[in-house]
Amino acid sequence: MIYIRPSVDSIHGRAQGSLDRTATQTFRAVYNHRGAQSEGDHACPVIAEVRRRFDRYRGCSGGRHHEENDLEGSEAILRGRLGGSVDGQATPWCREKSDTGDRGIHRGYRMLDTTNRTRAHEHHAHQDLPGAAISRGAFVRNNPRRVKAARDETLEKKEWCNVPLTPEAIKRMNDVLELYARPYNAREPVICIDEKTKQLLEDIVPSRLPTPGREVRVDYHYRRKGTGNIFLSVEPKGGTRVTRITKRKTSADFAPFFVHAVEQYPKAVKVHVVMDNYKTHLEGALKKQLGINHPTFSKVVFHFTPTRGSWLNQAEIDIGVMGSQCLDKRIGSLQILDEEVSAWTNERNEARATITWKFTEEDAKRVFKIE
């Protein structure tokens, strides 16, 4: 019995000019014993192809040479693969599926010598014919899993947020959309709160200032300086926003900013706050930090977006604008980040930049097919 396991390595091996051990043995056996009996390439096209390819690669530098007694297993392969024995004596054989793992090409097969039922030798060979796949590309083409992976890489992909349409999710979505549809009321402002992490990068080589006809030139080397966090609260219809820079975004960092954002509306009867479900935003986390009887909670009405529905939070729109207008460059420290974000915030507030929300409850019913 001989066990044939397809090899991931091709004849080239790990370096150009390196011969695969099994291919060398198989080709030698074909060349010396079977191919030598043919009078020309027309006598056996398969053997002729093997001979041509072996002659091409046998002289490569770095090829590994083996003793002649290693040909025993290769001759056994020829008996099974080419329909006869090397010495002209037919040998009964059968083939069964191997129980070994897949090495990346095809499943292995166990060749059973039905004469003595003994394992002759262990080799690497292609599943179909000796020498049928000489180059590494042939193995890749014949591997279904690799072909599928290559095909998947070429397919067009689009990111999409699939909101679980549970009754609770639909209820929260409708609550937020109904709130956005209300007319502006200064006594009951609607604010949206979120945060953004900014990676801090410092230039190693100073950038070159722009000159007439030439833009700023920034060197590709930089030094990592950690991260900073940006809290943002925006009133979409009022056109105002509040920002704060912190090192982290824990509950201890968020709670003071939450109070600061609500305090911007001292004359308001109620302040409607829209947030996503991040753990520091939850009402329980805020009450744990501020205390249950904190005066801020007496005028706040919480509106949480559905799970995986943070796109309903309009603060993400303003954060996107901030990213393109203010954060699209290297910022090396929290101090510089604070200066940049503060300047952007003041400019946007002076312009009274508002957000126009157009997605309504009717749109939600149509898009999500809600009855």
Secondary structure, 3 states (H helix, E strand, C coil): CEEEECCCCCCCCCCCCCCCHHHHHHHHHHHHHHHHHCCCCCCCHHHHHHHHHHHHHCCCCCCCCCCHHHHHHHHHHHHHHCCCCCCCCCCCEEEEECCCCCCCCCCCEEEEECCCCCCCCEEECCCCCCCCCCCHHHHHHCCHHHHHHHHHHHCCCCCCCCCCCCHHHHHHHHHHHHHHHCCCCCCCCEEEEEEEEEEEEEECCCCECCECCECCECCCCEEEEEEEEEEEEEECCCCEEEEEEECCCCHHHHHHHHHHHHCCCCCCCCEEEEECCCHHHCHHHHHHHHCCCCHHHHCEEEEECCCCCHHHCCHHHHHHHHHHHCCCCCCCCHHHHHHHHHHHHHHHHHCCCCCCCCCCHHHHHHHHCCC
